[in-house]
Amino acid sequence: FTPVQHPANDQTTSIITTHFDYHKIDHNLLKLDILGHDDPTIIKMLEDLTGVNALNIPLDDEQVLSLFNNTSALGVTPDDLMGLDLGSLGVPEFGTEFVMQMLRDTKPKNFSDLVRISGLSHGTDVWLGNAQSLIEAGTVTLQDSICCRDDIMIYLIKQGLPPNPAFKIMETVRKGKALKDPAKWEEYKTLMKEHNVPEWYIKSCEKIKYMFPKAHAAAYVTNAFRIAWFKVHQPLAYYAAYFSIRADEFDSDCMIFGKEKVKNKMKEIDLQGNNATVKDKNMYSILELVLEMYERGYEFLPMDLYKSHASKFLVEEGKIRPPLNSIPGLGTVAAEGIAKAREEGKFMSIDDLKIRSKVGNSVTDLLKKYGCLEGMSQSNQMSLFG
C-alpha cells in the first residue's frame, strides 16, 4: 500500500504522486539492503569452468601469498609487465594502485596480514597519516597497528581494561567521535594510561574517522584469496572469468591482437597523463592484466560468429575466445540477438543474419571488420536466367 498526494499539496493539478511519511511507518517497516557483489559471481564462474570447489581452496597457499609481494608465482618479471612489481593485479581488494602501494609498504606474510591491510584500506584516516606513518617511522609493525575496529577492544582487554569501557572506547573511535566529547575522551585516556596503553596508540585513535569490522575484512579477503588461487593455478579460467564479469572497458580493438598492440595503447594512455579520460583510465588496468596474460604465454582466439558467446569469454583449446560484445560498438543486446538467432541454424547470408538477429548495417560492418562474416554472401536470393 502507499499513500498518494498531489505534489506540493496543490489540489488543482491532475498529477498524483506516491508519498511515504517515513516516520509514520518506520516501526512497521522491514528494510532490506540487498547489495550485488562481483566476487561471488566470479567464483561461481570459476567453479563452473574448472570443476574446483572454491570452499576447498587452502588459505595459506605459499604461491598465492607471494602474489602480494612479487610476480614470481606468475612466471613473469616486472620488466615483462612494464614495471609492475606485484602479482595482485585483478585480485579483488588488492588490485588498485592505492592498495598495491600499501602491500609494498607492509610486505604481508600471511592471510592475517591481508585481513589487516583490508581493514586499513577501507577505514577513513586509519592508514594515510596514521598507521602508514607509524610503520614508516618504525614505531609499530603491521601486526601492532590499529587496522579493524575489533583490534581496539581486544587490545584494551589484553592491557587489563574491563570489557565494558574497552567496548565503549572502540565504539567511540570507530565512529570518529574520540575528540567530539572532550570530557569523556579525557576520562577514557586516563583509563588507558593507567593500563599502560602507549601514547602513539591513543594519538592514533584520535585521528580515526571510520573503521572497518574485522569479519567484513575477513570475508572480503577470503573471496579475494580464492580468486587469487585460480589466478595462479587455473590461469585461463581466471582471465576468462575476470574479463567476463569485471572488464567493462574491454576493447577487442587493442587487446586481442597481441601484446605489442596492448603495450602501444598503454603508452598512448600514459602520454595523456592527467588528461586521460575516465574510460581510458579504467581501460588501463585491464590492459595491464591482458599484458600479464600474454606474458604468461596465453593468447586469444579470433572472434567467431558461431563460437563466440554473446557476453562471456570462453576457454577453448588452451586459449580464450572473446565474446561478440567485446567488439567496440557492438552492444550486448545485438550480441544476444545474434546468439539467439544462430540457435535456429546457420545464417544463409548477411541479409539473413540481419533479419533473424534484428541488427543493422553498423553491426554487420563491425562483424566484417573482425572477420566473422568471411565467405558469407550479402543475399541468399538466386538470379534466374531464362
QUIPE-V235840 format. One record per residue. SS is DSSP state (2 for helix, 1 for strand, 0 for the rest). PSI is psi as a letter, one per 40 degrees, with the letter a starting at -180 (999 if undefined). OMEGA is omega as a letter, one per 30 degrees, with the letter a starting at -180 (NA if undefined). Layout:
SS:PSI:OMEGA
SS:PSI:OMEGA
This chain:
0:i:l
0:h:l
1:i:l
1:i:l
1:i:l
0:i:l
2:h:a
2:f:l
2:f:l
0:h:a
0:e:a
0:e:a
0:i:a
0:e:a
0:h:l
0:h:l
1:i:l
1:i:a
1:h:l
0:h:l
0:h:a
2:d:a
2:e:l
2:d:a
2:e:a
0:d:l
0:e:a
0:e:a
0:h:l
0:h:a
0:h:l
0:h:l
0:h:a
0:h:a
0:h:l
0:i:l
0:h:a
2:d:a
2:d:l
2:d:l
2:d:l
2:d:a
2:d:l
2:d:l
2:d:l
2:d:l
2:d:a
2:d:a
2:d:a
2:d:a
0:e:l
0:h:l
0:h:a
2:d:a
2:e:a
2:e:a
0:h:l
0:i:a
0:e:l
0:f:a
0:h:a
2:d:a
2:d:l
2:d:l
2:d:a
2:d:l
0:d:a
0:e:l
0:d:a
0:a:a
0:e:a
2:d:a
2:e:a
2:e:a
0:f:l
0:i:l
0:i:l
0:d:l
0:d:l
0:d:a
0:f:l
0:f:l
0:e:a
0:h:a
0:e:l
0:i:l
0:e:a
0:e:l
0:h:l
0:e:l
0:h:a
0:h:l
0:e:a
0:e:a
0:e:l
0:i:a
2:d:l
2:d:a
2:d:l
2:d:l
2:d:l
2:d:l
2:d:l
2:d:a
2:d:a
2:d:l
0:g:a
0:i:a
0:e:a
0:i:a
2:d:a
2:d:l
2:d:a
2:d:l
2:d:l
2:d:a
2:d:l
2:d:l
2:d:l
2:d:a
2:d:a
2:e:l
0:i:l
1:h:a
0:f:l
0:d:a
2:c:a
2:h:l
2:e:a
2:c:a
2:d:a
2:d:a
2:d:a
2:d:l
2:d:l
2:d:a
0:e:a
0:e:l
0:d:a
0:i:l
0:i:l
2:d:a
2:d:a
2:e:a
0:i:l
0:h:a
0:d:l
0:i:a
2:d:a
2:d:a
2:d:a
2:d:a
2:d:a
2:d:a
2:d:a
2:d:l
2:d:l
2:d:l
0:e:l
0:e:l
0:i:l
0:i:a
2:d:a
2:d:l
2:d:l
2:d:l
2:d:a
2:d:l
2:d:l
2:d:a
2:d:l
2:d:a
2:d:a
2:d:l
0:e:l
0:f:a
0:e:a
0:d:a
0:e:a
0:e:l
0:g:a
2:d:a
2:d:a
2:d:a
2:d:l
2:d:l
2:d:l
2:d:a
2:d:l
2:d:l
2:d:a
2:d:a
2:d:l
2:d:a
0:f:l
0:f:l
0:h:a
0:i:a
2:d:a
2:d:a
2:d:l
2:d:l
2:d:l
2:d:l
2:d:a
2:d:a
2:d:a
0:h:l
0:d:l
1:i:l
0:i:a
0:i:l
0:i:a
2:d:a
2:d:l
2:d:l
2:d:a
2:d:l
2:d:l
2:d:a
2:d:l
2:d:l
2:d:a
2:d:a
2:d:l
2:d:l
2:d:l
2:d:l
2:d:l
2:d:l
2:d:a
2:d:a
2:d:l
0:g:a
2:d:a
2:d:l
2:d:a
2:d:a
2:d:l
2:d:a
2:d:a
2:d:a
2:d:a
2:d:a
2:d:a
0:e:a
0:g:a
0:d:a
0:f:l
0:h:a
0:h:a
2:d:a
2:d:a
2:e:a
2:d:a
0:e:a
0:f:l
0:i:a
2:d:a
2:d:l
2:d:l
2:d:a
2:d:l
2:d:l
2:d:l
2:d:l
2:d:l
2:d:l
2:d:l
2:d:a
2:d:a
2:d:l
2:b:a
2:e:l
2:e:l
0:i:l
0:i:l
2:d:l
2:d:l
2:d:l
2:d:l
2:d:a
2:d:a
2:d:a
2:d:l
2:d:l
2:d:l
2:d:a
2:d:l
2:d:l
2:d:l
2:d:l
2:d:l
2:d:a
2:d:l
0:e:l
0:e:a
0:i:a
0:i:l
1:i:l
1:i:l
0:i:l
0:i:a
0:h:a
0:d:a
0:d:a
0:d:a
0:h:l
0:i:l
0:d:a
0:e:a
0:i:l
0:h:a
1:i:l
1:h:l
1:h:l
0:f:l
0:e:l
1:i:a
1:h:l
1:h:l
0:i:l
0:i:a
2:d:a
2:e:l
2:e:l
0:h:a
0:h:l
0:e:l
0:h:a
0:i:a
2:d:a
2:d:l
2:d:a
2:d:l
2:d:l
2:d:l
2:d:a
2:d:a
2:d:a
2:d:a
2:e:l
0:d:a
0:e:l
0:i:a
0:i:l
0:h:a
0:d:a
0:i:l
2:d:l
2:d:l
2:d:l
2:d:a
2:d:a
2:d:a
2:d:a
2:e:a
0:f:l
0:i:a
0:a:a
2:d:a
2:d:a
2:d:a
2:d:l
2:d:l
2:d:l
2:d:l
2:d:a
2:d:a
0:e:l
0:e:a
0:e:a
0:e:a
0:h:l
0:e:a
0:h:a
0:i:a
0:d:a
0:i:l
0:e:l
0:h:l
0:i:l
0:h:l
0:h:l
0:h:a
0:999:NA
